[in-house]
Amino acid sequence: MTIIITRIFVVGTMADTVEIRWHGRGGQGTVTAAKVLADACLSGGRYVQAFPEYGPERAGAPLRAYNRISSKPIRMHCPVLKPQVINVVDPTLLDAVNIQEGATEDATFIINTSKDPKEIKEKLKLAPGQRVFTVDATKIAIDCIGRALPNAPMLGAMCRATGLVSLEHLLEDIRKSFGKKFSQKIIDGNLEATRRGYEEVKEG
């Protein structure tokens, strides 16, 4: 675990800004996940951006969301074209869109799937320096929330895989984000789903 965190912080320091792309479908909480991540990183003292890119605005339609996380003020407002971290919230998109588009040579892919990371890495034919993490976020969400909303466990998995934000900051911002909108039962379910995503993510 220490090795993983050290590596991503070195990458982040060298690049100053870490760019992230999310792939999901409408209704899965992908845009919310990008916003929660931004809030958590902001609380941790970083400069942040979070913004979506919609296609047809309907449930189930593919969509993208983006983050920029930086140790310095962010001056650019253009689309993310060379992501260093790519989150795939819906595994069916592996065969539907080019999730590798623009990915850096050392990009980290975090995929919602029950499959082994090595299997996904072979399927995607990734470069030697690119890493894959997998987590069964849909199963975790059903266990903890009762619905197939994988955004919370995906946030936990990304927290563990990248070290961009501490689990404590992430959980606190989930409490803040959900606290005014949902019952305590739903909040607790999302917190547990986030913790399990953090604990159960696997690297190939």
Secondary structure in CASP SS format (residue, H / E / C, confidence):
PFRMAT SS
TARGET T0000
AUTHOR 0000-0000-0000
METHOD secondary structure of the structure
MODEL  1
M C 1.00
T H 1.00
I H 1.00
I H 1.00
I H 1.00
T H 1.00
R H 1.00
I H 1.00
F H 1.00
V H 1.00
V H 1.00
G H 1.00
T H 1.00
M H 1.00
A H 1.00
D C 1.00
T E 1.00
V E 1.00
E E 1.00
I E 1.00
R E 1.00
W E 1.00
H E 1.00
G E 1.00
R E 1.00
G C 1.00
G C 1.00
Q C 1.00
G C 1.00
T H 1.00
V H 1.00
T H 1.00
A H 1.00
A H 1.00
K H 1.00
V H 1.00
L H 1.00
A H 1.00
D H 1.00
A H 1.00
C H 1.00
L H 1.00
S H 1.00
G C 1.00
G C 1.00
R C 1.00
Y E 1.00
V E 1.00
Q E 1.00
A E 1.00
F E 1.00
P E 1.00
E E 1.00
Y E 1.00
G C 1.00
P C 1.00
E C 1.00
R C 1.00
A C 1.00
G C 1.00
A C 1.00
P E 1.00
L E 1.00
R E 1.00
A E 1.00
Y E 1.00
N E 1.00
R E 1.00
I E 1.00
S E 1.00
S C 1.00
K C 1.00
P C 1.00
I C 1.00
R C 1.00
M C 1.00
H C 1.00
C C 1.00
P C 1.00
V C 1.00
L C 1.00
K C 1.00
P C 1.00
Q C 1.00
V E 1.00
I E 1.00
N E 1.00
V E 1.00
V C 1.00
D C 1.00
P H 1.00
T H 1.00
L H 1.00
L H 1.00
D C 1.00
A C 1.00
V C 1.00
N C 1.00
I C 1.00
Q C 1.00
E C 1.00
G C 1.00
A C 1.00
T C 1.00
E C 1.00
D C 1.00
A C 1.00
T E 1.00
F E 1.00
I E 1.00
I E 1.00
N E 1.00
T C 1.00
S C 1.00
K C 1.00
D C 1.00
P H 1.00
K H 1.00
E H 1.00
I H 1.00
K H 1.00
E H 1.00
K H 1.00
L H 1.00
K C 1.00
L C 1.00
A C 1.00
P C 1.00
G C 1.00
Q C 1.00
R E 1.00
V E 1.00
F E 1.00
T E 1.00
V E 1.00
D C 1.00
A H 1.00
T H 1.00
K H 1.00
I H 1.00
A H 1.00
I H 1.00
D H 1.00
C H 1.00
I H 1.00
G C 1.00
R C 1.00
A C 1.00
L C 1.00
P C 1.00
N H 1.00
A H 1.00
P H 1.00
M H 1.00
L H 1.00
G H 1.00
A H 1.00
M H 1.00
C H 1.00
R H 1.00
A H 1.00
T H 1.00
G C 1.00
L C 1.00
V C 1.00
S C 1.00
L H 1.00
E H 1.00
H H 1.00
L H 1.00
L H 1.00
E H 1.00
D H 1.00
I H 1.00
R H 1.00
K H 1.00
S H 1.00
F H 1.00
G H 1.00
K C 1.00
K C 1.00
F C 1.00
S C 1.00
Q H 1.00
K H 1.00
I H 1.00
I H 1.00
D H 1.00
G H 1.00
N H 1.00
L H 1.00
E H 1.00
A H 1.00
T H 1.00
R H 1.00
R H 1.00
G H 1.00
Y H 1.00
E H 1.00
E H 1.00
V C 1.00
K E 1.00
E E 1.00
G C 1.00
END
